[in-house]
Amino acid sequence: MTDQTAVCRRLVGRTAVITGAGSGIGLATARRLAAEGANVVCADIDETAGKAAAEEVGGTFVQVDVTDAEQVEALYKTAFDTYGSVDVAFNNAGISPPDDDSILTTGLDAWKRVQEVNLTSVYLCCKHALPYMQRQFEQTGRGGSIINTASFVAVMGAATSQISYTASKGGVLAMSRELGVQFAREGIRVNALCPGPVNTPLLKELFAKDPERAARRLVHVPVGRFAEPEEIAAAVAFLASDDSSFVNAAEFLVDGGIAGAYVTPV
Ligand SMILES: NC(=O)c1ccc[n+]([C@@H]2O[C@H](COP(=O)([O-])OP(=O)(O)OC[C@H]3O[C@@H](n4cnc5c(N)ncnc54)[C@H](O)[C@@H]3O)[C@@H](O)[C@H]2O)c1
């Protein structure tokens, strides 16, 4: 795994806005992008966690509910007003609540909430980040990089369904592809990051309580373990940087080989 003290400095002078920066993948990415030299704007609905993240990485905290159009618009304005550019948008905030389950038992309220937080939010974030990148491209010839967090469940079916979550991530994937194509000639790359299962506190707790549940999933992972958030953050740093200058409109799987597997090692 990446030694954070040995990371390269690919993002000096760039400004990165990260939603859901207070926890998990977002927090690991805030640390990584800051280590690579970026000005980091940590956006989260959770004031305590978001503030702590921003303080730790020497960035700026903006409290935002990513389902609120005005708050999202204000988020990118704050980033631009504070640092003078919006170069990277990592649209990552998302939820997977327990009442989103099989289609047969998931109610309309649960369905809609997950669609709002996981999919509508990405629409709003892209809508309000893009104009800054377009303007910058016109003025300087440098556009930007948008990375939207989808999931490996956007490309694979699971019998252990979370129906609205899966549908929302499929939407993120298709929207990212389309935006990547539409804005490619304006110097803006848009990619969908598709992580496999990540070793977050929630997942750890769940699987500690229910080892059978963990084993049922682990059998499908060729690598034989879940990802660490830092491994996902390293992929985001690559997609954010010019090292990925020809990677666009991609479904960028970081899944330990799950989506490529038929029979795994035992
Ligand atoms: N953890 C995994 O195994 C995994 C796998 C694939 C994809 N993902 C996706 O990665 C992203 C991050 O997941 P994570 O595991 O790091 O989650 P997490 O729960 O650790 O962090 C999510 C953050 O988003 C914030 N958030 C939630 N609702 C918000 C809202 N309305 N407005 C602003 N912020 C809000 C939370 O406060 C939290 O800080 C999500 O989109 C998730 O669907 C996670």
The ligand as a Gaussian input file, in Angstrom:
#p B3LYP/6-31G(d) Opt

LIG

0 1
 N      -17.344000       1.800000       1.467000
 C      -17.505000       1.011000       0.423000
 O      -17.340000      -0.214000       0.499000
 C      -17.860000       1.617000      -0.912000
 C      -17.767000       0.842000      -2.074000
 C      -18.100000       1.407000      -3.303000
 C      -18.534000       2.721000      -3.353000
 N      -18.635000       3.455000      -2.205000
 C      -19.081000       4.840000      -2.311000
 O      -18.038000       5.682000      -1.873000
 C      -18.575000       6.888000      -1.347000
 C      -18.001000       7.120000       0.036000
 O      -18.294000       5.996000       0.839000
 P      -17.666000       5.770000       2.284000
 O      -17.708000       4.316000       2.538000
 O      -16.400000       6.509000       2.397000
 O      -18.829000       6.429000       3.185000
 P      -18.787000       7.113000       4.619000
 O      -20.148000       6.874000       5.191000
 O      -17.594000       6.690000       5.405000
 O      -18.627000       8.669000       4.258000
 C      -19.638000       9.367000       3.552000
 C      -19.587000      10.831000       3.955000
 O      -20.617000      11.511000       3.211000
 C      -21.263000      12.407000       4.078000
 N      -22.640000      12.647000       3.613000
 C      -23.692000      11.806000       3.675000
 N      -24.791000      12.407000       3.208000
 C      -24.426000      13.669000       2.835000
 C      -25.121000      14.773000       2.311000
 N      -26.428000      14.724000       2.045000
 N      -24.427000      15.909000       2.046000
 C      -23.095000      15.972000       2.305000
 N      -22.382000      14.965000       2.832000
 C      -23.052000      13.818000       3.094000
 C      -21.241000      11.740000       5.434000
 O      -21.424000      12.680000       6.492000
 C      -19.871000      11.073000       5.437000
 O      -18.886000      11.916000       5.996000
 C      -20.086000       6.712000      -1.383000
 O      -20.612000       7.329000      -2.548000
 C      -20.263000       5.218000      -1.446000
 O      -21.488000       4.847000      -2.036000
 C      -18.298000       2.936000      -0.991000

